[in-house]
Amino acid sequence: MHVWVVDLASAPSTPGVLSPSELARAARFRFAQDRRRFIASHATLRQILAAYTGVLPASLEFITLPHGKPALVSGGLQFNLSHSGDLALVALAAGCEVGVDIERLRAQVEMEAIARRFFSPSETEALLAYPEPERAPAFFRCWTRKEAYVKALGGGLTISLSSFVVSLEPARAKLLSGVEAPWTLHSIDVHPAYSAALAVACDPAEISLRRWPPR
């Protein structure tokens, strides 16, 4: 189980390796910075996958699974991408569904309103029990853990975020209810200003956190 951390501020923006559909998605961003981050994250995803598969980045072919999750046409290697601010995460696994989510911590978020709309009642209660200085990190721990699981399934909007429960404690991420084995949840410590989580349909013996490009 490998998770690559990508600094988008220094990652090269190489649109030449992207497909026409990826370039069309990039063009829809209003702001140049957001457009560059999209291109850099998706180009880096292709470079990482190329390093594992031996296929040139521009030659990699993807399909969209029934629930919208992208996959390699060649199969075998499972992957997932998430980016927020200047950081991106690429999670890779062999023969095991995987999802990853990263969010930059922000205090200017209507945390209680969002929690009451999308979280389970027990998660909302646990969030509001945190004192104000600790509430934003707890909110984003909950959000990224739930998003990582939804992204692993590829369910998108078809899966209600309140239909399952995750832990909010910083020590260890857990799927508490609404989810059956073999799914496991893991916190990913990448930067003090970010929260990140990984969901996998197995219990990996080790999660290797790596920096791209490799030294």
Residue pairs with C-beta under 8 A, 6 or more apart in sequence:
1 91
1 92
1 93
1 96
1 98
1 198
1 200
1 204
1 206
1 207
1 208
2 91
2 92
2 93
2 207
2 208
2 210
3 89
3 90
3 91
3 92
3 100
3 188
3 198
3 207
3 208
3 209
3 210
4 48
4 89
4 90
4 91
4 92
4 210
4 211
4 212
5 87
5 88
5 89
5 190
5 209
5 210
5 211
5 212
6 40
6 41
6 44
6 83
6 87
6 88
6 89
6 90
6 212
7 86
7 87
7 211
8 36
8 37
8 40
8 41
8 83
8 85
8 86
8 87
8 88
9 86
11 40
11 41
11 43
11 44
11 88
11 212
12 40
12 43
13 36
13 39
13 40
13 43
14 39
14 40
14 43
15 23
15 26
15 39
15 43
16 58
17 43
17 46
17 47
17 57
17 58
18 26
18 39
18 42
18 43
18 46
18 58
19 62
22 42
25 38
26 35
26 38
26 39
26 42
27 35
29 35
29 38
37 83
37 86
37 88
38 83
40 88
41 81
41 83
41 88
42 81
43 57
44 88
44 90
44 212
45 79
45 81
45 88
45 90
46 57
46 58
46 60
47 57
47 212
47 213
48 90
48 92
48 212
49 55
49 57
49 60
49 72
49 77
49 79
49 92
50 56
50 57
50 60
52 77
52 92
53 60
53 72
53 74
53 77
55 74
60 72
61 72
61 73
61 74
62 70
62 71
62 72
62 73
63 70
63 71
63 72
63 73
64 70
64 71
65 71
65 154
66 154
67 153
67 154
67 155
67 156
67 158
68 154
68 156
69 80
69 151
69 153
69 154
71 78
71 79
72 79
76 94
76 95
77 92
77 93
77 94
78 92
78 93
78 94
78 95
78 96
78 97
78 98
79 90
79 91
79 92
79 93
79 98
80 90
80 91
80 98
80 99
80 100
80 151
80 152
81 88
81 89
81 90
81 91
81 100
82 88
82 89
82 100
82 101
82 102
82 147
82 148
82 151
82 196
83 89
83 102
84 102
84 103
84 104
84 194
85 104
85 193
85 194
87 102
87 104
87 190
87 191
87 194
88 102
89 100
89 101
89 102
89 188
89 190
89 196
90 100
90 212
91 98
91 99
91 100
91 198
92 98
93 200
93 202
93 204
96 200
96 201
96 202
96 204
97 152
97 153
97 200
97 201
98 152
98 198
98 199
98 200
98 201
99 147
99 148
99 149
99 150
99 151
99 152
99 153
99 198
99 199
99 200
100 148
100 151
100 188
100 196
100 197
100 198
100 199
101 143
101 144
101 145
101 147
101 148
101 151
101 196
101 197
102 144
102 188
102 190
102 194
102 195
102 196
103 140
103 143
103 144
103 147
103 194
103 195
103 196
104 193
104 194
105 136
105 137
105 140
105 193
105 194
105 195
106 136
107 136
109 136
109 139
111 127
111 135
111 136
111 139
112 124
112 127
112 128
114 139
115 123
115 124
115 127
115 128
115 139
115 142
116 124
118 146
118 161
118 162
119 127
119 142
119 146
119 161
119 162
120 162
120 163
120 164
120 165
120 178
122 165
122 176
123 142
123 165
123 166
123 168
126 138
126 168
127 135
127 138
127 139
127 142
127 168
128 135
130 138
130 168
137 170
137 195
138 168
138 170
140 195
141 168
141 169
141 170
141 173
141 187
141 195
141 197
142 166
142 168
143 195
144 195
144 196
144 197
145 166
145 167
145 173
145 185
145 187
145 197
145 199
146 161
146 164
146 166
147 197
148 185
148 197
148 198
148 199
149 164
149 166
149 175
149 179
149 183
149 185
149 199
150 156
150 159
150 161
151 199
152 183
152 199
152 200
152 201
153 159
163 178
164 175
164 177
164 178
164 179
165 175
165 176
165 177
165 178
166 173
166 174
166 175
166 176
166 185
167 173
167 174
167 176
167 185
170 187
172 187
173 185
173 186
173 187
173 197
174 185
175 183
175 184
175 185
175 199
182 201
182 202
182 203
183 199
183 200
183 201
184 199
184 200
184 202
184 203
184 204
185 197
185 198
185 199
186 197
186 198
186 199
186 200
186 204
186 207
187 196
187 197
187 198
188 196
188 197
188 198
188 207
188 209
189 196
189 209
190 196
190 209
198 207
